Amino acid sequence: MITTLKTWAAALKRDVVALWIAARDPRVSWFAKLLAAAVAGYALSPIDLIPDFIPVLGYLDDLLLVPAGIWLVVRLIPAPLMAAFREEAARRSELPTTYGAAAIIVAAWLVSAAALIWLFLR
């Protein structure tokens, strides 16, 4: 079972990098690019939308949202293109980091905090 989980995790890691590559490829439709950039950006971001220290919810985004997003985007990209992106992702030795996605997540947290403060002070 552990071997199966390790294989699944490696495939997810490869697919995240493949989506990062797909988001920059001109052969991919704009909608698939947008979703690929969002999913890859979130998965590669050093900051999570829901921090991992929050019990249960902290890991739910990593266990459910990222795989579901990958599944959706893979369905939108033609199979031959996705195979090429996966091959290129497998050749890369390190994961890219997306600080732009981290900035968006921090901005979302700040806007949420400001909205809550505004609601409580009204």
Jmol script that loads the backbone (N, CA, C; Angstrom):
load data "model"
ATOM      1  N   MET A   1       0.821  -1.196   0.000  1.00  0.00           N
ATOM      2  CA  MET A   1       0.000   0.000   0.000  1.00  0.00           C
ATOM      3  C   MET A   1       0.869   1.266   0.000  1.00  0.00           C
ATOM      4  N   ILE A   2       1.958   1.230   0.745  1.00  0.00           N
ATOM      5  CA  ILE A   2       2.855   2.394   0.804  1.00  0.00           C
ATOM      6  C   ILE A   2       3.487   2.635  -0.561  1.00  0.00           C
ATOM      7  N   THR A   3       3.841   1.578  -1.254  1.00  0.00           N
ATOM      8  CA  THR A   3       4.414   1.720  -2.590  1.00  0.00           C
ATOM      9  C   THR A   3       3.406   2.360  -3.542  1.00  0.00           C
ATOM     10  N   THR A   4       2.156   1.961  -3.435  1.00  0.00           N
ATOM     11  CA  THR A   4       1.106   2.542  -4.271  1.00  0.00           C
ATOM     12  C   THR A   4       0.936   4.026  -3.982  1.00  0.00           C
ATOM     13  N   LEU A   5       0.954   4.402  -2.701  1.00  0.00           N
ATOM     14  CA  LEU A   5       0.829   5.814  -2.336  1.00  0.00           C
ATOM     15  C   LEU A   5       2.022   6.629  -2.828  1.00  0.00           C
ATOM     16  N   LYS A   6       3.210   6.059  -2.737  1.00  0.00           N
ATOM     17  CA  LYS A   6       4.401   6.757  -3.226  1.00  0.00           C
ATOM     18  C   LYS A   6       4.332   6.958  -4.736  1.00  0.00           C
ATOM     19  N   THR A   7       3.864   5.952  -5.457  1.00  0.00           N
ATOM     20  CA  THR A   7       3.717   6.052  -6.911  1.00  0.00           C
ATOM     21  C   THR A   7       2.684   7.114  -7.269  1.00  0.00           C
ATOM     22  N   TRP A   8       1.562   7.132  -6.541  1.00  0.00           N
ATOM     23  CA  TRP A   8       0.510   8.125  -6.771  1.00  0.00           C
ATOM     24  C   TRP A   8       1.023   9.531  -6.487  1.00  0.00           C
ATOM     25  N   ALA A   9       1.765   9.693  -5.394  1.00  0.00           N
ATOM     26  CA  ALA A   9       2.309  11.007  -5.045  1.00  0.00           C
ATOM     27  C   ALA A   9       3.308  11.484  -6.096  1.00  0.00           C
ATOM     28  N   ALA A  10       4.140  10.584  -6.607  1.00  0.00           N
ATOM     29  CA  ALA A  10       5.113  10.952  -7.649  1.00  0.00           C
ATOM     30  C   ALA A  10       4.390  11.357  -8.933  1.00  0.00           C
ATOM     31  N   ALA A  11       3.303  10.649  -9.258  1.00  0.00           N
ATOM     32  CA  ALA A  11       2.532  11.001 -10.454  1.00  0.00           C
ATOM     33  C   ALA A  11       1.862  12.366 -10.289  1.00  0.00           C
ATOM     34  N   LEU A  12       1.362  12.658  -9.094  1.00  0.00           N
ATOM     35  CA  LEU A  12       0.762  13.975  -8.843  1.00  0.00           C
ATOM     36  C   LEU A  12       1.801  15.077  -8.973  1.00  0.00           C
ATOM     37  N   LYS A  13       2.967  14.843  -8.413  1.00  0.00           N
ATOM     38  CA  LYS A  13       4.055  15.821  -8.486  1.00  0.00           C
ATOM     39  C   LYS A  13       4.432  16.087  -9.942  1.00  0.00           C
ATOM     40  N   ARG A  14       4.547  15.027 -10.718  1.00  0.00           N
ATOM     41  CA  ARG A  14       4.870  15.160 -12.140  1.00  0.00           C
ATOM     42  C   ARG A  14       3.767  15.905 -12.879  1.00  0.00           C
ATOM     43  N   ASP A  15       2.505  15.582 -12.568  1.00  0.00           N
ATOM     44  CA  ASP A  15       1.389  16.231 -13.247  1.00  0.00           C
ATOM     45  C   ASP A  15       1.292  17.710 -12.904  1.00  0.00           C
ATOM     46  N   VAL A  16       1.644  18.090 -11.682  1.00  0.00           N
ATOM     47  CA  VAL A  16       1.643  19.508 -11.317  1.00  0.00           C
ATOM     48  C   VAL A  16       2.653  20.263 -12.168  1.00  0.00           C
ATOM     49  N   VAL A  17       3.838  19.697 -12.334  1.00  0.00           N
ATOM     50  CA  VAL A  17       4.861  20.335 -13.175  1.00  0.00           C
ATOM     51  C   VAL A  17       4.398  20.342 -14.632  1.00  0.00           C
ATOM     52  N   ALA A  18       3.742  19.258 -15.064  1.00  0.00           N
ATOM     53  CA  ALA A  18       3.218  19.204 -16.432  1.00  0.00           C
ATOM     54  C   ALA A  18       2.163  20.290 -16.657  1.00  0.00           C
ATOM     55  N   LEU A  19       1.331  20.553 -15.659  1.00  0.00           N
ATOM     56  CA  LEU A  19       0.335  21.621 -15.784  1.00  0.00           C
ATOM     57  C   LEU A  19       1.006  22.989 -15.800  1.00  0.00           C
ATOM     58  N   TRP A  20       2.060  23.136 -15.045  1.00  0.00           N
ATOM     59  CA  TRP A  20       2.824  24.389 -15.053  1.00  0.00           C
ATOM     60  C   TRP A  20       3.394  24.643 -16.455  1.00  0.00           C
ATOM     61  N   ILE A  21       3.871  23.581 -17.095  1.00  0.00           N
ATOM     62  CA  ILE A  21       4.382  23.675 -18.465  1.00  0.00           C
ATOM     63  C   ILE A  21       3.226  23.969 -19.434  1.00  0.00           C
ATOM     64  N   ALA A  22       2.098  23.282 -19.248  1.00  0.00           N
ATOM     65  CA  ALA A  22       0.933  23.461 -20.127  1.00  0.00           C
ATOM     66  C   ALA A  22       0.394  24.884 -20.069  1.00  0.00           C
ATOM     67  N   ALA A  23       0.473  25.507 -18.904  1.00  0.00           N
ATOM     68  CA  ALA A  23      -0.044  26.876 -18.755  1.00  0.00           C
ATOM     69  C   ALA A  23       0.741  27.874 -19.592  1.00  0.00           C
ATOM     70  N   ARG A  24       1.932  27.497 -20.034  1.00  0.00           N
ATOM     71  CA  ARG A  24       2.773  28.387 -20.828  1.00  0.00           C
ATOM     72  C   ARG A  24       2.861  27.977 -22.303  1.00  0.00           C
ATOM     73  N   ASP A  25       2.140  26.940 -22.672  1.00  0.00           N
ATOM     74  CA  ASP A  25       2.227  26.431 -24.037  1.00  0.00           C
ATOM     75  C   ASP A  25       1.147  27.056 -24.923  1.00  0.00           C
ATOM     76  N   PRO A  26       1.509  27.565 -26.098  1.00  0.00           N
ATOM     77  CA  PRO A  26       0.520  28.216 -26.969  1.00  0.00           C
ATOM     78  C   PRO A  26      -0.494  27.251 -27.591  1.00  0.00           C
ATOM     79  N   ARG A  27      -0.237  25.961 -27.570  1.00  0.00           N
ATOM     80  CA  ARG A  27      -1.156  24.992 -28.165  1.00  0.00           C
ATOM     81  C   ARG A  27      -2.343  24.662 -27.260  1.00  0.00           C
ATOM     82  N   VAL A  28      -2.309  25.125 -26.023  1.00  0.00           N
ATOM     83  CA  VAL A  28      -3.370  24.837 -25.058  1.00  0.00           C
ATOM     84  C   VAL A  28      -4.387  25.984 -25.093  1.00  0.00           C
ATOM     85  N   SER A  29      -5.669  25.646 -24.992  1.00  0.00           N
ATOM     86  CA  SER A  29      -6.722  26.670 -25.014  1.00  0.00           C
ATOM     87  C   SER A  29      -6.576  27.609 -23.821  1.00  0.00           C
ATOM     88  N   TRP A  30      -7.120  28.817 -23.969  1.00  0.00           N
ATOM     89  CA  TRP A  30      -6.965  29.824 -22.912  1.00  0.00           C
ATOM     90  C   TRP A  30      -7.624  29.375 -21.617  1.00  0.00           C
ATOM     91  N   PHE A  31      -8.769  28.677 -21.704  1.00  0.00           N
ATOM     92  CA  PHE A  31      -9.458  28.225 -20.495  1.00  0.00           C
ATOM     93  C   PHE A  31      -8.641  27.160 -19.765  1.00  0.00           C
ATOM     94  N   ALA A  32      -8.095  26.202 -20.517  1.00  0.00           N
ATOM     95  CA  ALA A  32      -7.255  25.167 -19.915  1.00  0.00           C
ATOM     96  C   ALA A  32      -5.987  25.788 -19.337  1.00  0.00           C
ATOM     97  N   LYS A  33      -5.423  26.795 -20.033  1.00  0.00           N
ATOM     98  CA  LYS A  33      -4.249  27.503 -19.510  1.00  0.00           C
ATOM     99  C   LYS A  33      -4.554  28.173 -18.182  1.00  0.00           C
ATOM    100  N   LEU A  34      -5.703  28.840 -18.125  1.00  0.00           N
ATOM    101  CA  LEU A  34      -6.099  29.539 -16.905  1.00  0.00           C
ATOM    102  C   LEU A  34      -6.234  28.569 -15.736  1.00  0.00           C
ATOM    103  N   LEU A  35      -6.943  27.466 -15.955  1.00  0.00           N
ATOM    104  CA  LEU A  35      -7.103  26.472 -14.897  1.00  0.00           C
ATOM    105  C   LEU A  35      -5.785  25.789 -14.556  1.00  0.00           C
ATOM    106  N   ALA A  36      -4.967  25.486 -15.572  1.00  0.00           N
ATOM    107  CA  ALA A  36      -3.672  24.857 -15.317  1.00  0.00           C
ATOM    108  C   ALA A  36      -2.781  25.774 -14.485  1.00  0.00           C
ATOM    109  N   ALA A  37      -2.786  27.056 -14.817  1.00  0.00           N
ATOM    110  CA  ALA A  37      -1.988  28.012 -14.050  1.00  0.00           C
ATOM    111  C   ALA A  37      -2.486  28.118 -12.613  1.00  0.00           C
ATOM    112  N   ALA A  38      -3.797  28.101 -12.433  1.00  0.00           N
ATOM    113  CA  ALA A  38      -4.361  28.192 -11.081  1.00  0.00           C
ATOM    114  C   ALA A  38      -4.018  26.962 -10.250  1.00  0.00           C
ATOM    115  N   VAL A  39      -4.199  25.775 -10.822  1.00  0.00           N
ATOM    116  CA  VAL A  39      -3.926  24.538 -10.085  1.00  0.00           C
ATOM    117  C   VAL A  39      -2.430  24.394  -9.803  1.00  0.00           C
ATOM    118  N   ALA A  40      -1.611  24.592 -10.831  1.00  0.00           N
ATOM    119  CA  ALA A  40      -0.163  24.458 -10.639  1.00  0.00           C
ATOM    120  C   ALA A  40       0.354  25.549  -9.698  1.00  0.00           C
ATOM    121  N   GLY A  41      -0.145  26.754  -9.860  1.00  0.00           N
ATOM    122  CA  GLY A  41       0.279  27.844  -8.989  1.00  0.00           C
ATOM    123  C   GLY A  41      -0.039  27.571  -7.543  1.00  0.00           C
ATOM    124  N   TYR A  42      -1.247  27.056  -7.288  1.00  0.00           N
ATOM    125  CA  TYR A  42      -1.626  26.740  -5.915  1.00  0.00           C
ATOM    126  C   TYR A  42      -0.793  25.588  -5.366  1.00  0.00           C
ATOM    127  N   ALA A  43      -0.616  24.543  -6.168  1.00  0.00           N
ATOM    128  CA  ALA A  43       0.139  23.378  -5.702  1.00  0.00           C
ATOM    129  C   ALA A  43       1.616  23.700  -5.480  1.00  0.00           C
ATOM    130  N   LEU A  44       2.176  24.583  -6.282  1.00  0.00           N
ATOM    131  CA  LEU A  44       3.595  24.922  -6.172  1.00  0.00           C
ATOM    132  C   LEU A  44       3.857  26.108  -5.242  1.00  0.00           C
ATOM    133  N   SER A  45       2.799  26.737  -4.775  1.00  0.00           N
ATOM    134  CA  SER A  45       2.955  27.898  -3.905  1.00  0.00           C
ATOM    135  C   SER A  45       3.521  27.480  -2.547  1.00  0.00           C
ATOM    136  N   PRO A  46       4.432  28.267  -1.999  1.00  0.00           N
ATOM    137  CA  PRO A  46       4.958  27.942  -0.666  1.00  0.00           C
ATOM    138  C   PRO A  46       3.949  28.212   0.455  1.00  0.00           C
ATOM    139  N   ILE A  47       2.821  28.850   0.134  1.00  0.00           N
ATOM    140  CA  ILE A  47       1.797  29.168   1.133  1.00  0.00           C
ATOM    141  C   ILE A  47       0.489  28.500   0.723  1.00  0.00           C
ATOM    142  N   ASP A  48      -0.172  27.843   1.672  1.00  0.00           N
ATOM    143  CA  ASP A  48      -1.465  27.211   1.412  1.00  0.00           C
ATOM    144  C   ASP A  48      -2.599  28.171   1.713  1.00  0.00           C
ATOM    145  N   LEU A  49      -3.704  27.986   1.007  1.00  0.00           N
ATOM    146  CA  LEU A  49      -4.898  28.767   1.282  1.00  0.00           C
ATOM    147  C   LEU A  49      -5.414  28.455   2.688  1.00  0.00           C
ATOM    148  N   ILE A  50      -5.437  27.172   3.022  1.00  0.00           N
ATOM    149  CA  ILE A  50      -5.800  26.730   4.366  1.00  0.00           C
ATOM    150  C   ILE A  50      -4.523  26.174   4.995  1.00  0.00           C
ATOM    151  N   PRO A  51      -3.965  26.846   6.006  1.00  0.00           N
ATOM    152  CA  PRO A  51      -2.699  26.395   6.593  1.00  0.00           C
ATOM    153  C   PRO A  51      -2.789  24.962   7.139  1.00  0.00           C
ATOM    154  N   ASP A  52      -1.700  24.223   7.020  1.00  0.00           N
ATOM    155  CA  ASP A  52      -1.682  22.816   7.422  1.00  0.00           C
ATOM    156  C   ASP A  52      -1.857  22.617   8.920  1.00  0.00           C
ATOM    157  N   PHE A  53      -1.590  23.629   9.732  1.00  0.00           N
ATOM    158  CA  PHE A  53      -1.730  23.449  11.177  1.00  0.00           C
ATOM    159  C   PHE A  53      -3.190  23.441  11.630  1.00  0.00           C
ATOM    160  N   ILE A  54      -4.122  23.812  10.763  1.00  0.00           N
ATOM    161  CA  ILE A  54      -5.547  23.736  11.096  1.00  0.00           C
ATOM    162  C   ILE A  54      -5.967  22.273  10.967  1.00  0.00           C
ATOM    163  N   PRO A  55      -6.457  21.669  12.068  1.00  0.00           N
ATOM    164  CA  PRO A  55      -6.789  20.242  12.035  1.00  0.00           C
ATOM    165  C   PRO A  55      -7.766  19.897  10.913  1.00  0.00           C
ATOM    166  N   VAL A  56      -7.541  18.817  10.274  1.00  0.00           N
ATOM    167  CA  VAL A  56      -8.326  18.220   9.196  1.00  0.00           C
ATOM    168  C   VAL A  56      -8.390  19.113   7.956  1.00  0.00           C
ATOM    169  N   LEU A  57      -8.884  20.344   8.073  1.00  0.00           N
ATOM    170  CA  LEU A  57      -9.031  21.223   6.913  1.00  0.00           C
ATOM    171  C   LEU A  57      -7.694  21.577   6.272  1.00  0.00           C
ATOM    172  N   GLY A  58      -6.644  21.645   7.071  1.00  0.00           N
ATOM    173  CA  GLY A  58      -5.334  22.016   6.555  1.00  0.00           C
ATOM    174  C   GLY A  58      -4.804  21.053   5.511  1.00  0.00           C
ATOM    175  N   TYR A  59      -5.107  19.777   5.680  1.00  0.00           N
ATOM    176  CA  TYR A  59      -4.626  18.779   4.717  1.00  0.00           C
ATOM    177  C   TYR A  59      -5.672  18.427   3.672  1.00  0.00           C
ATOM    178  N   LEU A  60      -6.920  18.818   3.915  1.00  0.00           N
ATOM    179  CA  LEU A  60      -7.975  18.516   2.956  1.00  0.00           C
ATOM    180  C   LEU A  60      -7.734  19.153   1.606  1.00  0.00           C
ATOM    181  N   ASP A  61      -7.209  20.385   1.601  1.00  0.00           N
ATOM    182  CA  ASP A  61      -6.950  21.039   0.312  1.00  0.00           C
ATOM    183  C   ASP A  61      -5.882  20.291  -0.463  1.00  0.00           C
ATOM    184  N   ASP A  62      -4.865  19.795   0.240  1.00  0.00           N
ATOM    185  CA  ASP A  62      -3.808  19.048  -0.444  1.00  0.00           C
ATOM    186  C   ASP A  62      -4.282  17.675  -0.908  1.00  0.00           C
ATOM    187  N   LEU A  63      -5.171  17.070  -0.161  1.00  0.00           N
ATOM    188  CA  LEU A  63      -5.632  15.724  -0.491  1.00  0.00           C
ATOM    189  C   LEU A  63      -6.813  15.684  -1.458  1.00  0.00           C
ATOM    190  N   LEU A  64      -7.606  16.756  -1.502  1.00  0.00           N
ATOM    191  CA  LEU A  64      -8.789  16.747  -2.357  1.00  0.00           C
ATOM    192  C   LEU A  64      -8.756  17.791  -3.471  1.00  0.00           C
ATOM    193  N   LEU A  65      -8.472  19.036  -3.119  1.00  0.00           N
ATOM    194  CA  LEU A  65      -8.542  20.111  -4.111  1.00  0.00           C
ATOM    195  C   LEU A  65      -7.491  19.982  -5.205  1.00  0.00           C
ATOM    196  N   VAL A  66      -6.259  19.725  -4.821  1.00  0.00           N
ATOM    197  CA  VAL A  66      -5.187  19.632  -5.827  1.00  0.00           C
ATOM    198  C   VAL A  66      -5.421  18.454  -6.775  1.00  0.00           C
ATOM    199  N   PRO A  67      -5.664  17.214  -6.264  1.00  0.00           N
ATOM    200  CA  PRO A  67      -5.932  16.116  -7.208  1.00  0.00           C
ATOM    201  C   PRO A  67      -7.176  16.350  -8.072  1.00  0.00           C
ATOM    202  N   ALA A  68      -8.220  16.939  -7.499  1.00  0.00           N
ATOM    203  CA  ALA A  68      -9.428  17.215  -8.291  1.00  0.00           C
ATOM    204  C   ALA A  68      -9.135  18.250  -9.373  1.00  0.00           C
ATOM    205  N   GLY A  69      -8.359  19.260  -9.040  1.00  0.00           N
ATOM    206  CA  GLY A  69      -7.984  20.271 -10.025  1.00  0.00           C
ATOM    207  C   GLY A  69      -7.130  19.679 -11.133  1.00  0.00           C
ATOM    208  N   ILE A  70      -6.193  18.826 -10.761  1.00  0.00           N
ATOM    209  CA  ILE A  70      -5.347  18.163 -11.764  1.00  0.00           C
ATOM    210  C   ILE A  70      -6.217  17.321 -12.690  1.00  0.00           C
ATOM    211  N   TRP A  71      -7.125  16.556 -12.115  1.00  0.00           N
ATOM    212  CA  TRP A  71      -8.004  15.694 -12.911  1.00  0.00           C
ATOM    213  C   TRP A  71      -8.796  16.527 -13.915  1.00  0.00           C
ATOM    214  N   LEU A  72      -9.352  17.656 -13.459  1.00  0.00           N
ATOM    215  CA  LEU A  72     -10.151  18.503 -14.338  1.00  0.00           C
ATOM    216  C   LEU A  72      -9.318  19.071 -15.477  1.00  0.00           C
ATOM    217  N   VAL A  73      -8.153  19.601 -15.176  1.00  0.00           N
ATOM    218  CA  VAL A  73      -7.324  20.222 -16.215  1.00  0.00           C
ATOM    219  C   VAL A  73      -6.803  19.185 -17.193  1.00  0.00           C
ATOM    220  N   VAL A  74      -6.440  18.009 -16.704  1.00  0.00           N
ATOM    221  CA  VAL A  74      -5.957  16.942 -17.598  1.00  0.00           C
ATOM    222  C   VAL A  74      -7.041  16.569 -18.600  1.00  0.00           C
ATOM    223  N   ARG A  75      -8.300  16.616 -18.183  1.00  0.00           N
ATOM    224  CA  ARG A  75      -9.415  16.317 -19.089  1.00  0.00           C
ATOM    225  C   ARG A  75      -9.572  17.390 -20.173  1.00  0.00           C
ATOM    226  N   LEU A  76      -9.131  18.616 -19.896  1.00  0.00           N
ATOM    227  CA  LEU A  76      -9.281  19.715 -20.855  1.00  0.00           C
ATOM    228  C   LEU A  76      -8.140  19.797 -21.876  1.00  0.00           C
ATOM    229  N   ILE A  77      -7.028  19.161 -21.573  1.00  0.00           N
ATOM    230  CA  ILE A  77      -5.858  19.209 -22.459  1.00  0.00           C
ATOM    231  C   ILE A  77      -5.856  17.951 -23.327  1.00  0.00           C
ATOM    232  N   PRO A  78      -5.668  18.082 -24.631  1.00  0.00           N
ATOM    233  CA  PRO A  78      -5.617  16.895 -25.502  1.00  0.00           C
ATOM    234  C   PRO A  78      -4.554  15.891 -25.021  1.00  0.00           C
ATOM    235  N   ALA A  79      -4.882  14.610 -25.114  1.00  0.00           N
ATOM    236  CA  ALA A  79      -4.015  13.547 -24.587  1.00  0.00           C
ATOM    237  C   ALA A  79      -2.592  13.578 -25.159  1.00  0.00           C
ATOM    238  N   PRO A  80      -2.389  13.775 -26.479  1.00  0.00           N
ATOM    239  CA  PRO A  80      -1.009  13.811 -26.977  1.00  0.00           C
ATOM    240  C   PRO A  80      -0.192  14.967 -26.381  1.00  0.00           C
ATOM    241  N   LEU A  81      -0.831  16.130 -26.202  1.00  0.00           N
ATOM    242  CA  LEU A  81      -0.139  17.263 -25.584  1.00  0.00           C
ATOM    243  C   LEU A  81       0.192  16.965 -24.133  1.00  0.00           C
ATOM    244  N   MET A  82      -0.761  16.392 -23.411  1.00  0.00           N
ATOM    245  CA  MET A  82      -0.531  16.090 -21.998  1.00  0.00           C
ATOM    246  C   MET A  82       0.590  15.068 -21.852  1.00  0.00           C
ATOM    247  N   ALA A  83       0.659  14.109 -22.744  1.00  0.00           N
ATOM    248  CA  ALA A  83       1.740  13.125 -22.703  1.00  0.00           C
ATOM    249  C   ALA A  83       3.094  13.809 -22.899  1.00  0.00           C
ATOM    250  N   ALA A  84       3.159  14.753 -23.826  1.00  0.00           N
ATOM    251  CA  ALA A  84       4.412  15.497 -24.046  1.00  0.00           C
ATOM    252  C   ALA A  84       4.773  16.334 -22.825  1.00  0.00           C
ATOM    253  N   PHE A  85       3.780  16.963 -22.196  1.00  0.00           N
ATOM    254  CA  PHE A  85       4.037  17.765 -21.000  1.00  0.00           C
ATOM    255  C   PHE A  85       4.520  16.878 -19.853  1.00  0.00           C
ATOM    256  N   ARG A  86       3.930  15.687 -19.733  1.00  0.00           N
ATOM    257  CA  ARG A  86       4.353  14.754 -18.676  1.00  0.00           C
ATOM    258  C   ARG A  86       5.791  14.277 -18.908  1.00  0.00           C
ATOM    259  N   GLU A  87       6.133  14.027 -20.166  1.00  0.00           N
ATOM    260  CA  GLU A  87       7.518  13.627 -20.464  1.00  0.00           C
ATOM    261  C   GLU A  87       8.496  14.728 -20.095  1.00  0.00           C
ATOM    262  N   GLU A  88       8.172  15.955 -20.457  1.00  0.00           N
ATOM    263  CA  GLU A  88       9.047  17.073 -20.123  1.00  0.00           C
ATOM    264  C   GLU A  88       9.131  17.273 -18.610  1.00  0.00           C
ATOM    265  N   ALA A  89       8.006  17.108 -17.922  1.00  0.00           N
ATOM    266  CA  ALA A  89       7.992  17.253 -16.461  1.00  0.00           C
ATOM    267  C   ALA A  89       8.837  16.165 -15.800  1.00  0.00           C
ATOM    268  N   ALA A  90       8.806  14.955 -16.337  1.00  0.00           N
ATOM    269  CA  ALA A  90       9.603  13.865 -15.773  1.00  0.00           C
ATOM    270  C   ALA A  90      11.098  14.121 -15.942  1.00  0.00           C
ATOM    271  N   ARG A  91      11.480  14.849 -16.992  1.00  0.00           N
ATOM    272  CA  ARG A  91      12.898  15.159 -17.218  1.00  0.00           C
ATOM    273  C   ARG A  91      13.416  16.228 -16.260  1.00  0.00           C
ATOM    274  N   ARG A  92      12.534  17.064 -15.746  1.00  0.00           N
ATOM    275  CA  ARG A  92      12.972  18.143 -14.847  1.00  0.00           C
ATOM    276  C   ARG A  92      13.314  17.559 -13.480  1.00  0.00           C
ATOM    277  N   SER A  93      14.386  18.073 -12.893  1.00  0.00           N
ATOM    278  CA  SER A  93      14.838  17.520 -11.623  1.00  0.00           C
ATOM    279  C   SER A  93      14.287  18.253 -10.406  1.00  0.00           C
ATOM    280  N   GLU A  94      13.885  19.501 -10.567  1.00  0.00           N
ATOM    281  CA  GLU A  94      13.382  20.232  -9.416  1.00  0.00           C
ATOM    282  C   GLU A  94      12.048  20.899  -9.727  1.00  0.00           C
ATOM    283  N   LEU A  95      11.277  21.110  -8.674  1.00  0.00           N
ATOM    284  CA  LEU A  95       9.977  21.759  -8.827  1.00  0.00           C
ATOM    285  C   LEU A  95      10.143  23.270  -8.919  1.00  0.00           C
ATOM    286  N   PRO A  96       9.385  23.904  -9.798  1.00  0.00           N
ATOM    287  CA  PRO A  96       9.382  25.369  -9.793  1.00  0.00           C
ATOM    288  C   PRO A  96       8.593  25.869  -8.587  1.00  0.00           C
ATOM    289  N   THR A  97       8.847  27.086  -8.180  1.00  0.00           N
ATOM    290  CA  THR A  97       8.093  27.709  -7.092  1.00  0.00           C
ATOM    291  C   THR A  97       7.380  28.924  -7.652  1.00  0.00           C
ATOM    292  N   THR A  98       6.116  29.074  -7.299  1.00  0.00           N
ATOM    293  CA  THR A  98       5.339  30.195  -7.820  1.00  0.00           C
ATOM    294  C   THR A  98       5.068  31.185  -6.704  1.00  0.00           C
ATOM    295  N   TYR A  99       5.810  32.263  -6.709  1.00  0.00           N
ATOM    296  CA  TYR A  99       5.614  33.290  -5.699  1.00  0.00           C
ATOM    297  C   TYR A  99       4.413  34.170  -6.036  1.00  0.00           C
ATOM    298  N   GLY A 100       4.028  34.227  -7.297  1.00  0.00           N
ATOM    299  CA  GLY A 100       2.834  34.973  -7.689  1.00  0.00           C
ATOM    300  C   GLY A 100       1.591  34.377  -7.044  1.00  0.00           C
ATOM    301  N   ALA A 101       1.487  33.051  -7.054  1.00  0.00           N
ATOM    302  CA  ALA A 101       0.347  32.391  -6.409  1.00  0.00           C
ATOM    303  C   ALA A 101       0.387  32.621  -4.906  1.00  0.00           C
ATOM    304  N   ALA A 102       1.573  32.619  -4.321  1.00  0.00           N
ATOM    305  CA  ALA A 102       1.693  32.897  -2.888  1.00  0.00           C
ATOM    306  C   ALA A 102       1.208  34.305  -2.585  1.00  0.00           C
ATOM    307  N   ALA A 103       1.528  35.261  -3.440  1.00  0.00           N
ATOM    308  CA  ALA A 103       1.076  36.640  -3.246  1.00  0.00           C
ATOM    309  C   ALA A 103      -0.451  36.731  -3.337  1.00  0.00           C
ATOM    310  N   ILE A 104      -1.048  35.993  -4.252  1.00  0.00           N
ATOM    311  CA  ILE A 104      -2.511  35.988  -4.381  1.00  0.00           C
ATOM    312  C   ILE A 104      -3.151  35.396  -3.131  1.00  0.00           C
ATOM    313  N   ILE A 105      -2.568  34.325  -2.607  1.00  0.00           N
ATOM    314  CA  ILE A 105      -3.105  33.699  -1.393  1.00  0.00           C
ATOM    315  C   ILE A 105      -2.984  34.648  -0.204  1.00  0.00           C
ATOM    316  N   VAL A 106      -1.840  35.316  -0.071  1.00  0.00           N
ATOM    317  CA  VAL A 106      -1.667  36.290   1.011  1.00  0.00           C
ATOM    318  C   VAL A 106      -2.680  37.424   0.859  1.00  0.00           C
ATOM    319  N   ALA A 107      -2.894  37.884  -0.370  1.00  0.00           N
ATOM    320  CA  ALA A 107      -3.877  38.943  -0.609  1.00  0.00           C
ATOM    321  C   ALA A 107      -5.283  38.469  -0.225  1.00  0.00           C
ATOM    322  N   ALA A 108      -5.612  37.226  -0.537  1.00  0.00           N
ATOM    323  CA  ALA A 108      -6.926  36.686  -0.168  1.00  0.00           C
ATOM    324  C   ALA A 108      -7.093  36.656   1.349  1.00  0.00           C
ATOM    325  N   TRP A 109      -6.037  36.249   2.058  1.00  0.00           N
ATOM    326  CA  TRP A 109      -6.083  36.253   3.521  1.00  0.00           C
ATOM    327  C   TRP A 109      -6.249  37.668   4.058  1.00  0.00           C
ATOM    328  N   LEU A 110      -5.529  38.641   3.497  1.00  0.00           N
ATOM    329  CA  LEU A 110      -5.627  40.026   3.960  1.00  0.00           C
ATOM    330  C   LEU A 110      -7.010  40.614   3.695  1.00  0.00           C
ATOM    331  N   VAL A 111      -7.570  40.343   2.519  1.00  0.00           N
ATOM    332  CA  VAL A 111      -8.916  40.825   2.204  1.00  0.00           C
ATOM    333  C   VAL A 111      -9.943  40.190   3.141  1.00  0.00           C
ATOM    334  N   SER A 112      -9.794  38.903   3.410  1.00  0.00           N
ATOM    335  CA  SER A 112     -10.707  38.218   4.328  1.00  0.00           C
ATOM    336  C   SER A 112     -10.600  38.801   5.735  1.00  0.00           C
ATOM    337  N   ALA A 113      -9.378  39.037   6.191  1.00  0.00           N
ATOM    338  CA  ALA A 113      -9.183  39.617   7.521  1.00  0.00           C
ATOM    339  C   ALA A 113      -9.781  41.021   7.587  1.00  0.00           C
ATOM    340  N   ALA A 114      -9.578  41.830   6.558  1.00  0.00           N
ATOM    341  CA  ALA A 114     -10.137  43.181   6.526  1.00  0.00           C
ATOM    342  C   ALA A 114     -11.673  43.131   6.529  1.00  0.00           C
ATOM    343  N   ALA A 115     -12.256  42.212   5.793  1.00  0.00           N
ATOM    344  CA  ALA A 115     -13.710  42.074   5.751  1.00  0.00           C
ATOM    345  C   ALA A 115     -14.256  41.671   7.118  1.00  0.00           C
ATOM    346  N   LEU A 116     -13.575  40.750   7.787  1.00  0.00           N
ATOM    347  CA  LEU A 116     -14.011  40.334   9.120  1.00  0.00           C
ATOM    348  C   LEU A 116     -13.904  41.481  10.117  1.00  0.00           C
ATOM    349  N   ILE A 117     -12.809  42.217  10.071  1.00  0.00           N
ATOM    350  CA  ILE A 117     -12.644  43.369  10.963  1.00  0.00           C
ATOM    351  C   ILE A 117     -13.731  44.392  10.687  1.00  0.00           C
ATOM    352  N   TRP A 118     -14.006  44.646   9.425  1.00  0.00           N
ATOM    353  CA  TRP A 118     -15.048  45.614   9.058  1.00  0.00           C
ATOM    354  C   TRP A 118     -16.415  45.149   9.574  1.00  0.00           C
ATOM    355  N   LEU A 119     -16.724  43.862   9.449  1.00  0.00           N
ATOM    356  CA  LEU A 119     -18.006  43.350   9.919  1.00  0.00           C
ATOM    357  C   LEU A 119     -18.149  43.462  11.436  1.00  0.00           C
ATOM    358  N   PHE A 120     -17.067  43.171  12.167  1.00  0.00           N
ATOM    359  CA  PHE A 120     -17.143  43.229  13.622  1.00  0.00           C
ATOM    360  C   PHE A 120     -17.156  44.653  14.163  1.00  0.00           C
ATOM    361  N   LEU A 121     -16.572  45.580  13.452  1.00  0.00           N
ATOM    362  CA  LEU A 121     -16.533  46.970  13.912  1.00  0.00           C
ATOM    363  C   LEU A 121     -17.770  47.764  13.526  1.00  0.00           C
ATOM    364  N   ARG A 122     -18.604  47.243  12.659  1.00  0.00           N
ATOM    365  CA  ARG A 122     -19.821  47.941  12.246  1.00  0.00           C
ATOM    366  C   ARG A 122     -20.791  48.068  13.351  1.00  0.00           C
TER     367      ARG A 122
END
end "model"
wireframe off; spacefill off
backbone 0.3
color backbone group
